[in-house]
Amino acid sequence: MLKINTYPLGPIQTNCYIIQDEVGNCLIIDPGEEGQRLISEIERAGLEPSAILLTHAHFDHIGAVDVVRDRFAIPVYIHELENEWLVNPELNGSTRYPGLPAVSNRKAEHVLSADGVMNVGPFTFETRHTPGHSPGSVSYIFNDARIAVVGDTLFQGSVGRTDLPGGETDVLLASIHDKLLTLDDDFVIYPGHGPATTPEREKDSNPFLNGF
């Protein structure tokens, strides 16, 4: 059985997730800030990271990518539409906020281009392209554990913003409807900010999804 730990990081408290198996292998999803803290947590727990998975490349989700990648010598996975965003502060939005540092990383070792089942180290999971908040947003579905990590696509009681470059409201709502609300009602959905939720809860009470 997989275990998931949540680490709200940085000034925007972006959720980083560490998913581990029974023997201590782990995946790191969206190391957005506080790289040394993450490294310390992983080493303290005696975990062996297999990879970094990115839901998308806005600056608050990628700030510690290179620090963590280099410490553990692991690859990074991102959708092909946002690989350049890792490198370019103008694209990842870090230049929009005075007082915050510009974020620039190396490109990812692996790019995602189609939905499907992936094997990374000992982990098997499904990737679903869920654009709308950003063009290359991806959700990671761990069917056996009945959990989904969805970035800034869907939140408890809300949805991702679409006023940033590349955002599209109609596309976002279609992604949520077609790729996330089709999960079984008892799946636990882990968003990029805030608490976890379920498809059942969002179908029943999310005011942004009343049309669905």
N, C-alpha and C positions, 0 to 999 in steps of 0.2 A: 504494500500500500504506500502511496506517495504522501509526503507531508509537505505542506506549503507554509512558509513563513513570510510575513509582510514587513517591509521596512520603509516607512515614509521618510523620504530624503529631501534635503535641500530646502530652499526658501519657499517653494511651492508645495512641499510635502508630497512629492510624487512617489507613488508606491513602486518599490522594487520588490520582486518576489524571488525567493529561493525555493525551488522545488527539489526535494531530495527523496531518494529511495531508501530501502531498508538497510542497505550496506554503506551508505554515506556518499554515493554519487549525487551530484546536483546540477541543476540548470539555473542560471541567473537571468532573470528577465527584467529589462529596463533599469540598469544601474545608473540612475540619473544624477547622482551627486554623492558626496561623502565616500569616495572610493576607499580610503584607508579604513573607515569604519566597517565597510562591507568585507574587506579583506580580513580584518581582525575577527569578525563574526564567523566567517567561513573557516578560518584556521583554528579558532577556538573550538568550533564544533567538530573539527577533524574531517571536514567534507572535501571531496575531490570534484571540482567543477569540470563539466564536460564541454560547456559552451555558454555564450551569451546570446540570448534571443531578444530581439527588439520588436516591440509592437509598432513603433514608428520612430521617426527621427526628429521630433521637436526637442529643443535643447534640454528641457527638464527631464527627458527620458534617457539622455545619452551622455551626460556630463562626465561620468566616471568610466566610460567604456574602455578607453585605452589604459587607464591605470589598472583596472581589474583584468583586462585581457592580457596585459604584459606580465602581471604578477603570476598568473596561472598558466600562461602560454596556451590559451584556448581560442577557438575561432568565434567569430561574430556572424550572426544570421540577421538579414534584413530584407525587406521587399526591394526588388530591383528599382522601383520608382523613387526610392529615397536613399539609395547608397551614396549619391553625391551629397545629400544633406548632412551626412556625417562629417564631411570635410568642410562644408561651406557655412559659416555663421549667418550669412544673409538668408540662406534657405532654411536652416534649422530654427531661425527666429531669435537667436541669442543676442542679436544686435538691436532688437526692438525695445529692450528694457535698459535704460541708463542705470549704471551702477552694477550691473551683472557682467561677469566676464564673457567674452566671446568664446564659444565652444567650437572646437575643431578636433576631429579624430581622424585616424586613417580609415579608409574604406573597409567594408566588411569582407571577410574571406568567402562568404557564401551569400548568394542572393536568391530570393524566393520569387517565383514567377507564376506559379499555378497552385490552386488548392490541392491538397492531398495529404497522405500519411507520410510522415518522416520518421527516420530513426537517427538519433544523435546519441552516441555512446550507448548506454543501456536503455535509453528512454525512447518510447514510441508515442507519437502524438500527431494530431491533425492540424494543418494550417488552413486558415480561411481568410482570404483577402476581404477586408471589411473597410473599404474606403469611405470617405465622406468628411471625417474630421481632418484627414490628410490623405493624399492620393495613394500612399503605400501602407496604410494601416493594416495590420495583420492581427488576427486573434488565434491563440494557441489553445487547442481543445485536447484535454487529456481524458479520453472517454472512459477508461477503466476506473480512474479516480473520480470521474464525474465533476470535473472542474474545468473552467475556461478562463484564460487570462486575456482580456479584451482591450487593454490600453484605454484610450480616451474615446472609445466608440459609444459605450453605454455605461451609465452610472446608476447608483441607487436613486431613483426618482428623477433622473435627468438623462441628458444625452450629451455627446461631445459638441463643443462649439464648432461653428462652421464659418466664422468670420475671418479666419486666418487664410493666408494664401494657399490655394489648393482645396479649400473646404467647400463642400456642396451639400446643402440640407437634404435635398431629395435623394442624393446618393447615400448619405448617412442613414436616413430612415429605411431605405431599401436594404442596406447592409444589415441593420439591426433586425428587420423583419425576416429577411431571407436566410441569414447566417447565424443569428444568435437566438432569436425567439423560437426557432425550430428545434433547439436543444430541448431535451426533456425538462419538465418543470422543476425537477429537484436538483438540476445542475447548480453548482455554486459558481457565480460569475465574479471574477476579481478584476475590478477596474483600475485605471491609472491613478485615480485619486479617490479618497473616501472609502466607505465600508463596502463589503461584499453584498451581493444580492442574488436573486434567482430569476429565471425567466418567468416563473409563475407570479412573483411579486411585481415585476415590471409590467407584465400584461394586465394585471389587475389595477395598478395604481399609478403608473408613470404618466403624468399629464401630457408629455410630449408624444406619447404613443397611442393616444385615444383613437386616432384614425385607423389603428390596426386591430 
